[in-house]
Amino acid sequence: CSTTCGRGHQIRLVRCANDERETLREEDCVPGEKPVTRQACQEIPECDKTVFLITKVVNQGPVKWVTRNWGECQVQCGEGREQRNISCVNSKEVVINNELCRNITKPATVRHCVKHCGKWKFSSWSHCSSECGDGTQERNISCVDFKDNIINDDVCRTIPEPSSTRKCFKYCGIWRHSAWTACSSNCGKGTQRRQVKCFDKKYRLTSEKTCDPLLRPANIRHCSNYLCTPARKPKPTMSGHWKTGSWGECSRSCGRGYKRRTVLCYDGTSGRRYSDENCGSERKPQSVAHCNLGTCPYWRVDRWSECSKTCGVGYRRRGVSCVSVISKIKDATKISCNRRIKPSSILKCNMKECPAWRTTQWTKCSKTCGLGTVSRRAYCSNSTRVLSDSNCNRKLRPSEMKSCYAKSCPPTVRWAKGKWNP
């Protein structure tokens, strides 16, 4: 026995031999039938504990750190940490006190990890598809990871997907109004009224829904008539005339906008400026007017093409071009479409995986020596479920059986056992 007390072992010689007890190569015998060459000693007395502990520390032999597998990443999504256990062992792989390995660099117990998860990311809404009235707007929806890299949409299926279309409305009508009526009261305070209607660009009466309600002119206003008040002396009137300045530039570089000018009351003789009420005999010219420098450039999109693949990640494409019509702008070449709202020209499609042949592992050879066979099972699958074989190309079906040859079968041999050493 290797020790006189406690746990020890003893060994013996085992060799491969034929019936004439001639020694052969170990490969000629069946490996699984080889008798043990080492066993624990029987009926050995227990060692004195004090002596044993001292001997154990001194006779540890070479020691080393042994690491276990890393644990799960301690975060639900994104960047986190994962840990593992580390133990100090001796030459017999027995766990001992970590202090005995203090002179050896200890491996890391914590490291950085990343757990991928998804979120929906969407682009800005496109222009309204209608130039007048009801239309729709579109935007691209993609599944991205925590670094905004596009990933498979299936990762985001647990999160409600935002809508990629919505309804929109574009005002295209023009408000027009009649002249004010006379004051409703001949004495004191009263009201004046006028008609306000909505017209299209061809000056045809249309629904008020197509005109912007925020720009609707008032159709009623207060008025006062003090001619019936005998105690009030009328103010001396001055004969003034309206004088207008030049129109300013349009408020927009294209499309419908507004332009302004100054309108002031002056004495026609002296050129002295009066307050507006001194020009009451004349109708005051407009100080604000509509202007239109032509239709703004806009993005025109073609129809989506068919998906480039029937399965797997494919793409649909469409043409997106900037359309600029003839404008009244002095330098129309400097105006182009807004690239920040340019519709997408490419879209992912058919995210499902293509069916393909898959196989199980080969079985062990049916014979330990000589000619045998190995087998496996071939099946059609799209990685999520097994499909009927008709979904895959039968000409590409993998083989399910083949021959194998481990080694030549040896002559009749057996293991010869020696005596256990004392």
C-alpha positions in Angstrom: 0.0 0.0 0.0 1.2 3.5 -0.7 0.7 4.6 2.9 0.7 3.0 6.4 -2.4 4.8 7.7 -5.4 6.7 6.3 -6.2 6.4 2.6 -3.8 4.7 0.3 -3.8 2.7 -2.9 -2.1 -0.3 -4.4 -1.3 -1.1 -8.1 -0.8 -4.3 -10.3 0.4 -5.1 -13.8 -2.2 -5.9 -16.4 -1.1 -7.0 -20.0 -2.7 -8.4 -23.1 -1.8 -12.0 -23.8 -2.9 -15.0 -25.8 -3.7 -18.5 -24.7 0.1 -19.4 -24.7 0.5 -16.3 -22.3 2.5 -14.5 -24.9 2.4 -10.7 -24.5 0.5 -8.9 -27.3 -0.3 -5.2 -28.0 -3.0 -3.6 -25.9 -4.9 -2.8 -29.0 -5.4 -6.5 -29.6 -7.6 -6.8 -26.5 -11.1 -5.3 -25.9 -10.5 -2.0 -24.1 -13.7 -2.2 -22.1 -12.8 -5.6 -20.6 -9.4 -4.5 -19.2 -9.2 -5.2 -15.4 -8.4 -2.3 -13.0 -4.7 -1.6 -12.4 -5.3 0.5 -9.2 -7.4 0.1 -6.2 -7.8 1.5 -2.7 -6.0 -0.3 0.2 -8.2 -2.3 2.5 -8.1 -2.4 6.4 -5.6 0.5 6.8 -5.7 2.1 10.3 -6.6 5.8 10.6 -3.7 8.3 11.0 -3.2 10.6 14.0 -5.1 13.8 13.2 -2.5 16.2 14.4 0.3 14.5 12.4 -2.1 14.2 9.5 -2.9 17.9 9.3 0.7 18.9 9.4 1.7 16.4 6.8 -1.3 17.5 4.6 -0.1 21.1 4.5 3.5 20.2 3.9 2.8 17.5 1.3 0.3 19.2 -0.9 2.7 19.1 -3.8 2.1 21.5 -6.7 -1.0 23.6 -6.2 -3.1 25.6 -8.7 -6.3 27.6 -9.2 -9.3 25.7 -10.7 -12.1 27.8 -12.4 -15.8 26.8 -12.7 -18.1 27.7 -15.6 -19.3 31.4 -15.8 -22.8 32.1 -14.5 -25.6 33.9 -16.3 -25.3 37.6 -17.2 -26.8 39.5 -14.3 -28.9 41.9 -16.3 -32.2 41.7 -18.2 -31.0 43.7 -21.1 -27.8 45.4 -22.3 -24.4 45.3 -20.5 -23.9 43.6 -17.2 -21.6 41.2 -15.2 -21.3 37.5 -14.9 -19.4 35.6 -12.1 -17.7 32.2 -11.6 -16.3 30.3 -8.6 -12.5 29.7 -8.2 -10.9 27.1 -5.9 -7.4 26.3 -4.8 -6.5 22.5 -5.4 -3.5 20.4 -4.8 -1.8 17.9 -7.2 -4.6 15.4 -6.5 -7.3 17.9 -7.5 -8.5 18.1 -3.8 -9.9 21.6 -2.8 -7.6 23.2 -0.2 -7.4 26.5 1.6 -7.0 29.5 -0.8 -4.1 30.8 1.2 -2.0 27.9 -0.2 -2.4 29.4 -3.7 -1.6 33.0 -2.7 1.7 33.0 -4.7 -0.1 32.2 -7.9 -2.0 34.8 -9.9 -5.7 34.3 -9.2 -8.0 34.3 -12.3 -10.8 36.8 -12.6 -14.1 36.0 -10.9 -16.1 38.7 -12.6 -16.2 39.8 -16.2 -18.2 42.1 -18.5 -21.2 40.5 -20.5 -23.9 41.7 -22.9 -27.4 40.3 -23.1 -29.1 41.2 -26.4 -32.7 42.5 -26.3 -34.8 44.5 -28.7 -36.8 47.7 -28.9 -38.9 49.3 -31.7 -37.3 52.3 -33.6 -39.3 54.4 -36.0 -38.5 57.1 -38.5 -40.2 60.5 -39.0 -43.7 60.6 -40.6 -43.7 61.1 -44.4 -45.6 63.9 -46.1 -49.3 63.5 -46.4 -50.2 61.5 -49.5 -53.0 63.9 -50.4 -52.5 67.4 -51.7 -56.1 68.3 -50.6 -58.3 66.6 -48.0 -57.8 63.2 -46.4 -54.6 61.2 -46.9 -52.1 58.9 -45.1 -48.6 59.2 -43.8 -46.0 56.4 -43.5 -42.9 55.7 -41.4 -40.4 52.8 -41.1 -40.5 50.5 -38.1 -37.4 48.4 -37.2 -36.4 46.2 -34.3 -33.0 47.3 -32.9 -30.7 46.3 -30.0 -29.4 48.5 -27.3 -26.8 49.9 -29.7 -29.5 50.7 -32.4 -28.3 47.9 -34.7 -31.1 46.4 -36.7 -32.0 42.8 -35.6 -34.7 40.3 -36.4 -38.2 41.6 -35.7 -39.0 38.4 -33.7 -36.8 39.7 -30.9 -39.3 42.6 -30.4 -42.5 40.5 -30.6 -43.2 40.8 -26.9 -43.4 44.6 -27.2 -46.4 46.2 -29.0 -45.3 47.3 -32.4 -46.0 51.0 -33.2 -48.2 51.8 -36.2 -46.5 52.4 -39.5 -49.4 54.4 -41.0 -51.8 57.1 -39.9 -54.4 59.4 -41.3 -53.7 63.0 -42.2 -55.5 66.0 -43.6 -54.2 68.8 -45.8 -56.0 72.2 -46.0 -56.1 73.5 -49.6 -59.1 75.9 -49.6 -59.0 79.8 -49.5 -61.3 81.9 -47.2 -63.1 84.8 -49.0 -65.5 87.3 -47.6 -68.0 89.9 -48.7 -68.1 93.6 -47.6 -69.4 94.5 -44.1 -73.1 95.4 -43.8 -74.3 98.7 -42.4 -74.3 99.0 -38.6 -77.4 97.3 -37.1 -78.0 100.4 -34.9 -78.7 103.9 -36.0 -77.9 105.2 -32.5 -75.3 103.8 -30.1 -73.6 100.3 -30.2 -74.6 97.7 -32.8 -73.1 95.0 -35.0 -71.9 94.5 -38.6 -71.9 91.2 -40.5 -70.4 89.8 -43.7 -70.4 86.4 -45.4 -67.3 84.2 -45.1 -67.0 81.3 -47.6 -64.4 78.6 -48.4 -63.3 78.4 -52.1 -60.9 76.0 -53.9 -57.9 77.1 -56.0 -60.2 77.5 -59.0 -62.5 79.9 -57.0 -65.3 77.4 -56.7 -67.3 77.2 -53.5 -66.3 74.1 -51.5 -66.7 72.5 -48.1 -65.3 74.5 -45.1 -63.4 71.4 -44.0 -60.8 72.1 -46.7 -60.0 75.6 -45.3 -57.8 76.1 -42.2 -60.1 77.1 -39.3 -57.3 79.1 -37.6 -57.2 81.5 -40.6 -61.0 82.0 -40.9 -61.8 85.8 -41.0 -64.4 87.1 -38.6 -68.0 87.4 -39.9 -69.3 89.7 -37.2 -67.9 92.8 -35.4 -69.1 95.5 -33.1 -70.0 99.0 -34.4 -71.1 102.4 -32.9 -73.1 105.3 -34.2 -72.9 108.5 -32.1 -74.9 110.8 -34.5 -77.9 110.4 -32.2 -76.2 111.9 -29.2 -77.1 115.6 -29.1 -74.7 116.4 -26.2 -71.6 115.3 -28.1 -70.2 117.7 -30.6 -68.9 116.1 -33.7 -65.2 116.4 -34.2 -64.0 118.4 -37.1 -63.2 116.1 -40.0 -60.1 116.3 -42.1 -60.0 115.2 -45.6 -57.2 112.6 -45.6 -56.1 110.1 -48.3 -54.7 106.6 -47.9 -51.1 106.1 -49.0 -49.7 102.6 -49.5 -46.1 101.4 -49.4 -44.5 98.7 -51.6 -45.4 95.0 -51.0 -42.8 93.1 -49.0 -41.5 89.6 -49.9 -43.8 86.6 -49.6 -43.6 84.8 -46.2 -42.8 81.5 -47.9 -40.2 80.6 -50.6 -42.7 78.3 -52.2 -46.4 77.4 -51.8 -49.1 79.7 -50.3 -47.9 82.5 -48.0 -48.6 86.2 -47.1 -47.1 89.6 -48.0 -47.5 92.9 -46.2 -47.3 96.6 -46.9 -47.8 99.8 -44.9 -51.1 101.7 -45.3 -51.1 105.2 -43.7 -53.5 108.2 -43.8 -52.0 111.5 -45.0 -53.3 115.0 -45.8 -53.5 115.3 -49.5 -52.3 119.0 -49.4 -49.8 119.4 -46.7 -48.6 115.8 -46.6 -49.2 115.7 -42.9 -49.9 112.3 -41.4 -53.3 111.8 -39.8 -54.9 109.0 -37.7 -56.8 106.4 -39.7 -60.2 107.8 -38.7 -59.5 111.0 -40.8 -59.5 108.8 -43.9 -62.9 107.3 -43.1 -64.6 108.5 -46.3 -62.3 106.1 -48.3 -62.1 102.4 -47.8 -58.7 101.5 -46.4 -56.6 99.4 -48.8 -55.4 95.9 -47.7 -52.2 95.8 -45.7 -52.0 91.9 -45.9 -52.5 89.8 -49.0 -52.1 86.2 -50.1 -49.1 85.2 -52.3 -48.2 82.0 -54.0 -44.8 81.4 -55.6 -45.7 78.0 -57.0 -45.9 74.5 -55.7 -43.0 73.4 -53.3 -40.8 70.5 -54.4 -42.1 67.2 -53.0 -41.0 63.5 -52.7 -42.7 61.2 -55.2 -42.6 57.4 -54.4 -43.2 54.5 -56.7 -44.9 51.2 -55.8 -43.0 48.7 -53.7 -41.3 45.9 -55.7 -41.8 42.2 -54.9 -39.7 40.8 -52.0 -36.3 39.7 -53.2 -36.7 36.3 -51.4 -39.6 34.0 -50.6 -38.0 33.1 -47.3 -35.1 34.4 -45.2 -34.3 38.1 -44.9 -35.3 39.8 -48.2 -35.9 43.4 -49.3 -38.5 45.4 -51.1 -37.5 48.4 -53.1 -39.1 51.5 -54.6 -38.1 54.6 -56.4 -38.0 57.9 -54.4 -37.5 61.0 -56.4 -37.7 64.8 -55.8 -40.3 66.5 -58.0 -39.9 70.3 -58.6 -42.5 72.1 -60.7 -42.0 75.4 -62.5 -42.0 78.1 -59.8 -42.2 81.9 -59.7 -39.1 82.0 -57.5 -36.2 84.0 -58.8 -33.7 81.3 -58.1 -35.7 78.1 -58.1 -32.7 75.9 -58.6 -31.6 76.4 -54.9 -34.8 74.8 -53.6 -34.9 71.0 -53.2 -36.9 68.5 -51.2 -36.4 68.2 -47.4 -34.0 65.2 -46.9 -35.0 64.8 -43.3 -38.5 63.6 -44.3 -37.4 61.6 -47.4 -39.4 58.3 -47.5 -37.5 55.1 -47.3 -36.6 53.3 -50.6 -35.8 49.9 -49.0 -37.8 47.7 -46.6 -37.1 44.3 -45.0 -39.6 41.5 -45.9 -40.1 37.7 -45.4 -38.2 37.4 -42.1 -39.1 33.7 -41.8 -36.3 31.2 -42.2 -36.1 28.9 -45.2 -36.8 25.2 -44.8 -33.7 23.1 -44.9 -32.5 19.5 -44.3 -31.1 18.9 -40.8 -29.7 15.7 -39.3 -29.2 14.1 -35.9 -25.7 13.0 -34.7 -24.3 9.7 -36.2 -24.7 6.7 -33.9 -21.8 4.7 -32.8 -20.5 2.0 -35.1 -22.5 -1.2 -34.9 -19.3 -3.2 -34.6 -16.2 -2.6 -32.4 -14.0 -4.2 -35.0 -14.4 -5.1 -38.7 -17.0 -3.7 -41.0 -20.2 -2.1 -39.4 -22.7 0.6 -40.0 -23.6 4.0 -38.5 -27.0 5.8 -38.9 -28.7 9.1 -38.3 -32.1 10.7 -39.0 -32.7 13.4 -41.6 -35.6 15.8 -41.3 -36.9 19.0 -42.9 -37.1 22.0 -40.5 -37.2 25.8 -40.5 -35.4 26.0 -37.1 -38.6 26.6 -35.2 -40.5 23.4 -36.1 -40.2 20.1 -38.1 -42.0 20.3 -41.5 -43.2 17.8 -44.0 -40.4 16.4 -46.2 -42.2 17.9 -49.2 -41.1 21.4 -48.1 -37.4 20.5 -48.7 -35.6 19.5 -51.9 -35.6 15.7 -51.9 -32.5 15.6 -54.2 -30.5 17.3 -51.4 -31.7 14.9 -48.6 -28.6 13.8 -46.6 -27.8 10.1 -46.3 -29.1 8.4 -43.2 -26.7 5.4 -43.2 -23.1 4.6 -44.1 -20.5 2.0 -43.4 -17.9 2.2 -40.7 -14.7 0.3 -39.9 -13.2 0.7 -36.5 -10.2 -1.6 -36.8 -9.2 -5.2 -37.7 -10.6 -7.8 -35.4 -7.8 -9.4 -33.3 -7.3 -13.1 -32.7 -8.8 -14.6 -29.5 -7.0 -12.8 -26.7 -7.6 -11.9 -23.1 -6.2 -9.7 -20.3 -3.6 -11.3 -18.0 -3.7 -10.0 -14.4 -0.6 -9.9 -12.1 -0.7 -10.0 -8.3 -1.4 -6.9 -6.2 1.8 -5.4 -4.8 2.1 -5.8 -1.0 
